[in-house]
Structures are given as structure tokens and as C-alpha cells.
Amino acid sequence: MQENDQQALTGAVVKELGINLFVLWIHFVSLGGNAELESVLMYLAGDGSLPEWDRDVLSTAANDLTLQPPAQAPRSNED
């Protein structure tokens, strides 16, 4: 998956489901994510980028916090 598509879809999932951004970031870090809160916020707003590892960890964190299974943030290796 292209980075910009992953970014847009992950941001949309987080926004649509109202996931608390600080809680998301804390979970992201607990899973091994390396990006600072500011970088994650910029990425989710479509104003920044993250390395592939952090994008995938962020998608995993968002999916873990998702209460509705049909809405899933994509990983970089998915189409």
C-alpha cells in the first residue's frame, strides 16, 4: 500500500471512530512505536510522514483500540 493511502485511511479510521489521540499514541509507544506525539498528530492530520515501521505500529494500535471490527487501519503491505 502506498504511504499516502495508508495515511489517509488510518487518519479516517481514527477520526471516524473518535479514538482518543493521546491514548492512541500511548498504545503506539507501548507496541514499539518510535515517533513523538507531535509527529503522530501531524501524520494523522495528513501534514507529515512516518517511517514504515511506525506507520504499521500506528495502524496496529488503532486497530487494537477499534470497537467496530469492519473499520480497520491498513498496514503498508496491504492493498
N, CA, C and O of each residue as an XYZ file, in Angstrom:
316
protein
N       0.842     -1.172      0.000
C       0.000      0.000      0.000
C       0.888      1.236      0.000
O       1.910      1.282      0.685
N       0.497      2.209     -0.757
C       1.241      3.465     -0.802
C       1.119      4.201      0.543
O       0.087      4.130      1.211
N       2.175      4.895      0.919
C       2.193      5.604      2.199
C       1.036      6.592      2.326
O       0.392      6.660      3.373
N       0.766      7.360      1.265
C      -0.296      8.367      1.366
C      -1.673      7.724      1.520
O      -2.540      8.282      2.191
N      -1.886      6.553      0.904
C      -3.161      5.848      1.084
C      -3.294      5.328      2.511
O      -4.351      5.457      3.129
N      -2.217      4.741      3.029
C      -2.233      4.240      4.400
C      -2.488      5.391      5.372
O      -3.254      5.247      6.325
N      -1.848      6.524      5.130
C      -2.008      7.695      5.985
C      -3.460      8.172      5.985
O      -4.041      8.407      7.045
N      -4.039      8.314      4.797
C      -5.415      8.804      4.690
C      -6.407      7.841      5.338
O      -7.321      8.270      6.043
N      -6.231      6.555      5.102
C      -7.164      5.573      5.655
C      -7.021      5.438      7.163
O      -8.021      5.321      7.872
N      -5.802      5.452      7.654
C      -5.589      5.375      9.105
C      -6.178      6.603      9.787
O      -6.865      6.487     10.802
N      -5.909      7.776      9.227
C      -6.478      9.005      9.786
C      -7.992      8.986      9.786
O      -8.622      9.441     10.741
N      -8.584      8.459      8.713
C     -10.048      8.392      8.616
C     -10.633      7.452      9.666
O     -11.660      7.760     10.270
N      -9.981      6.300      9.888
C     -10.458      5.355     10.897
C     -10.409      5.989     12.281
O     -11.367      5.899     13.049
N      -9.294      6.626     12.591
C      -9.126      7.251     13.902
C     -10.178      8.338     14.108
O     -10.787      8.422     15.174
N     -10.389      9.161     13.097
C     -11.362     10.250     13.207
C     -12.789      9.712     13.286
O     -13.565     10.128     14.145
N     -13.134      8.787     12.390
C     -14.497      8.252     12.338
C     -14.906      7.587     13.643
O     -16.050      7.708     14.081
N     -13.972      6.891     14.255
C     -14.282      6.163     15.477
C     -14.032      6.986     16.740
O     -14.316      6.531     17.848
N     -13.508      8.180     16.572
C     -13.292      9.063     17.717
C     -12.259      8.535     18.692
O     -12.394      8.714     19.903
N     -11.233      7.889     18.177
C     -10.187      7.356     19.055
C      -9.413      8.511     19.678
O      -8.959      9.414     18.974
N      -9.265      8.478     20.989
C      -8.521      9.498     21.707
C      -7.065      9.450     21.247
O      -6.409      8.412     21.341
N      -6.565     10.587     20.749
C      -5.234     10.610     20.145
C      -4.114     10.360     21.147
O      -3.110      9.735     20.805
N      -4.267     10.828     22.351
C      -3.234     10.587     23.360
C      -3.211      9.108     23.748
O      -2.140      8.517     23.890
N      -4.393      8.513     23.919
C      -4.482      7.084     24.230
C      -3.887      6.271     23.079
O      -3.172      5.295     23.307
N      -4.184      6.677     21.840
C      -3.625      6.005     20.673
C      -2.105      6.069     20.698
O      -1.434      5.060     20.480
N      -1.560      7.255     20.965
C      -0.106      7.414     20.983
C       0.537      6.572     22.084
O       1.566      5.938     21.855
N      -0.061      6.562     23.270
C       0.472      5.761     24.379
C       0.491      4.280     23.984
O       1.468      3.577     24.241
N      -0.587      3.817     23.363
C      -0.632      2.415     22.941
C       0.404      2.157     21.838
O       1.069      1.121     21.835
N       0.534      3.096     20.914
C       1.535      3.037     19.842
C       2.941      2.864     20.429
O       3.698      2.002     19.982
N       3.285      3.667     21.409
C       4.603      3.586     22.048
C       4.756      2.249     22.774
O       5.830      1.647     22.750
N       3.687      1.787     23.417
C       3.767      0.510     24.142
C       3.997     -0.666     23.204
O       4.507     -1.706     23.621
N       3.624     -0.505     21.938
C       3.824     -1.555     20.933
C       5.174     -1.445     20.230
O       5.505     -2.275     19.384
N       5.949     -0.425     20.578
C       7.276     -0.264     19.981
C       7.401      0.871     19.000
O       8.427      1.004     18.334
N       6.365      1.701     18.895
C       6.436      2.863     18.014
C       7.462      3.859     18.530
O       7.635      4.019     19.738
N       8.140      4.529     17.601
C       9.226      5.431     17.970
C       8.912      6.906     17.809
O       9.656      7.743     18.319
N       7.845      7.251     17.124
C       7.563      8.652     16.811
C       7.022      9.404     18.025
O       6.305      8.852     18.860
N       7.387     10.668     18.091
C       6.871     11.551     19.140
C       5.389     11.840     18.885
O       4.899     11.683     17.767
N       4.698     12.257     19.920
C       3.270     12.573     19.818
C       3.011     13.576     18.699
O       2.096     13.382     17.899
N       3.799     14.641     18.632
C       3.611     15.679     17.614
C       3.692     15.098     16.200
O       2.900     15.470     15.334
N       4.630     14.203     15.965
C       4.786     13.579     14.643
C       3.579     12.711     14.293
O       3.122     12.708     13.150
N       3.069     11.982     15.275
C       1.891     11.143     15.045
C       0.676     12.025     14.752
O      -0.107     11.722     13.851
N       0.519     13.101     15.500
C      -0.611     14.006     15.257
C      -0.536     14.622     13.865
O      -1.551     14.732     13.178
N       0.652     15.019     13.451
C       0.826     15.585     12.111
C       0.524     14.536     11.043
O      -0.133     14.839     10.047
N       0.989     13.328     11.238
C       0.733     12.240     10.292
C      -0.766     12.002     10.147
O      -1.282     11.910      9.033
N      -1.458     11.904     11.270
C      -2.894     11.634     11.227
C      -3.677     12.782     10.588
O      -4.745     12.569     10.015
N      -3.140     13.992     10.691
C      -3.782     15.155     10.068
C      -3.428     15.279      8.594
O      -3.962     16.140      7.895
N      -2.527     14.420      8.116
C      -2.114     14.469      6.720
C      -1.024     15.475      6.443
O      -0.767     15.816      5.288
N      -0.378     15.957      7.498
C       0.645     17.003      7.361
C       2.072     16.525      7.592
O       2.990     17.344      7.649
N       2.275     15.245      7.723
C       3.614     14.735      7.962
C       3.697     13.288      7.517
O       2.713     12.709      7.057
N       4.875     12.712      7.656
C       5.024     11.298      7.303
C       5.737     10.582      8.442
O       6.368     11.196      9.302
N       5.614      9.280      8.412
C       6.288      8.428      9.393
C       7.005      7.312      8.646
O       6.593      6.935      7.549
N       8.072      6.782      9.229
C       8.716      5.612      8.634
C       7.720      4.440      8.587
O       6.757      4.398      9.351
N       7.972      3.509      7.689
C       7.057      2.375      7.507
C       6.784      1.639      8.815
O       5.637      1.297      9.105
N       7.826      1.393      9.606
C       7.641      0.693     10.889
C       6.621      1.425     11.757
O       5.688      0.808     12.270
N       6.791      2.726     11.921
C       5.886      3.490     12.773
C       4.472      3.546     12.188
O       3.492      3.527     12.933
N       4.365      3.613     10.860
C       3.031      3.601     10.234
C       2.306      2.300     10.569
O       1.123      2.307     10.912
N       3.022      1.196     10.467
C       2.395     -0.100     10.738
C       2.061     -0.271     12.218
O       1.010     -0.815     12.559
N       2.939      0.185     13.086
C       2.652      0.102     14.526
C       1.456      0.989     14.863
O       0.610      0.605     15.672
N       1.378      2.169     14.252
C       0.241      3.052     14.492
C      -1.058      2.415     14.007
O      -2.083      2.513     14.683
N      -1.029      1.769     12.857
C      -2.218      1.070     12.355
C      -2.625     -0.049     13.306
O      -3.810     -0.235     13.581
N      -1.650     -0.787     13.803
C      -1.942     -1.853     14.766
C      -2.557     -1.272     16.034
O      -3.532     -1.813     16.556
N      -1.999     -0.184     16.526
C      -2.532      0.457     17.733
C      -3.965      0.928     17.505
O      -4.827      0.741     18.363
N      -4.217      1.535     16.355
C      -5.579      1.995     16.044
C      -6.528      0.806     15.968
O      -7.641      0.861     16.492
N      -6.093     -0.265     15.320
C      -6.945     -1.450     15.221
C      -7.222     -2.061     16.584
O      -8.329     -2.536     16.839
N      -6.235     -2.053     17.451
C      -6.424     -2.578     18.805
C      -7.473     -1.782     19.573
O      -8.189     -2.333     20.409
N      -7.561     -0.487     19.287
C      -8.499      0.382     20.005
C      -9.850      0.498     19.305
O     -10.741      1.204     19.778
N      -9.997     -0.187     18.192
C     -11.229     -0.140     17.418
C     -12.267     -1.061     18.039
O     -11.995     -2.229     18.318
N     -13.443     -0.526     18.248
C     -14.522     -1.333     18.817
C     -15.365     -1.981     17.728
O     -16.092     -2.938     17.997
N     -15.278     -1.473     16.504
C     -16.064     -1.986     15.392
C     -15.114     -2.643     14.393
O     -14.459     -1.936     13.627
N     -15.019     -3.965     14.377
C     -14.061     -4.661     13.522
C     -14.069     -4.291     12.036
O     -13.001     -4.346     11.427
N     -15.197     -3.916     11.401
C     -15.119     -3.608      9.972
C     -14.206     -2.425      9.635
O     -13.672     -2.368      8.527
N     -14.019     -1.505     10.538
C     -13.156     -0.346     10.276
C     -11.757     -0.674     10.771
O     -11.509     -0.673     11.976
N     -10.851     -0.953      9.859
C      -9.503     -1.321     10.221
C      -8.509     -0.436      9.490
O      -8.646     -0.216      8.287
N      -7.531      0.066     10.186
C      -6.464      0.851      9.575
C      -5.515     -0.118      8.856
O      -5.158     -1.154      9.417
N      -5.101      0.205      7.625
C      -4.286     -0.744      6.855
C      -2.810     -0.709      7.232
O      -2.297      0.304      7.707
N      -2.143     -1.830      7.011
C      -0.703     -1.912      7.143
C      -0.091     -1.651      5.785
O      -0.791     -1.734      4.776
N       1.186     -1.342      5.725
C       1.832     -0.939      4.479
C       1.864     -2.057      3.439
O       1.956     -1.775      2.244
N       1.792     -3.310      3.860
C       1.866     -4.423      2.908
C       0.499     -4.885      2.429
O       0.397     -5.937      1.798
N      -0.560     -4.120      2.713
C      -1.914     -4.464      2.286
C      -2.363     -3.560      1.150
O      -1.955     -2.403      1.049
N      -3.212     -4.117      0.300
C      -3.778     -3.315     -0.797
C      -5.165     -2.838     -0.461
O      -5.794     -2.151     -1.266
